[in-house]
Amino acid sequence: MSVAGPDGVIGPRDPLFSLAVTKVVGPFLVPIATGVTGQAIIVIGTQGVTTVKLLLIKSDQAISISYNGGTAIPLTANGFHLFGGTSLTAVAITNASGVTAQVEYFIGGE
């Protein structure tokens, strides 16, 4: 896949930066203990990112994630969620898998 930018065709990683993000942070690896409900991703609002435009999140265990306070969306073990061109201000993780989940995420925003 290639994308046309102001300087012509750009490479495969550059589409991340075509989303008009001003800050890219991660990846972060965070253990989420079993039984935790609504664990916020603390990088939002603390690392210079208040609105997430790009999010890649994955987990080694089945968890559920709510975005902007909405209904939780299940994430299967070793699966991922990928959002681009979005506007997230809150992400919360719930782990009812029975074991600690290793959650990794990467965000870009402003």
N, C-alpha and C positions, 0 to 999 in steps of 0.2 A: 504494500500500500504506500502511496506517496501523496503528498499534499502540495498544492501550489501556494507558495508564500510570496511576499513582496520581492524576494530575490530569486524567484523561480521555483523549481521543484525542490522540496526539502526532504530529508530522510525520515525513516520510520519512527524515531522517537520524538521528532519535532512536533507532531500533532498535539502532544500534551501541552506544549507551550503556545499553540494557536488558540487556546481557550481563554486567553487574556488573563492569566493568573499572574500575580505579582510575587508570590512566595510559594516555593515547593519544599516540603519537609517530609522526611521519612527515608527509608522505612523504619517503623517502630515495631518492636515485638513486645507485647504485653501479656502476661499470664492473667487469665480471668478465672478465679476459683469457681468450682461448682456451687450452685446455689445463689450466685450473685445476680441481682436483678437491677437493670437500668444503669450499669456502669458507663459513665460518660467518657468519651474520648477527650482527654484533657488538653490535647494540643490545640483544640479549637478555643480561641480567645487567649491562649497563653504564649504562643510562638509567633505572634504577629499575623495569625490567620483568624479572621472573624467569620468569613463566609467561605465555605468550601465549594469550589467549582469542579474539582476532580477528586475522586475517592476510589482507591482500590483497597479492599479489605478481604482478608482470608483467615481461615481458622483450621486447626487440625482436628477440632471436635465440632459436633453439631451445636450451633448456637442460634439465637435470634437477635435481630438488630432492628431498632426503630430509628427512623430518620425524621427529624423535625417534629418529634413527639407523636408521630403517626403510629399506626398499627405495626406491630413487630413482624418482620419478614424473616422466615427461616433461612439459615445458611447451613447447607449440609457439610459434613466433615470433609475437609480438604477441598471445599468449594470456594468460590469468591463472588463478591459483588463488585461491580465496576460502574461508576457514575461519571459522566462527563457533561459539561455544560449545564450543571445543576446549580442549586443555591441552597446548601445545607448549613444550618447554624447549630444543629444539635444531633449527635449520634449517640445512641445508648445501646449497650450490649447486655444480654441476659444469657446465662449459661446454666442449663438444667441437664447437662449431658452426663453428670455423675463423676466426671474427672475435670481437672484443670485444663482449660483450653488455652492454647498458645495462639494469640490473635496478632496478626501482622497487618499494618496498614500504612498507606502512603497517601498524602493529601497535597493538593495544590489549591490555592485560593488567593484571597485578598483580605 
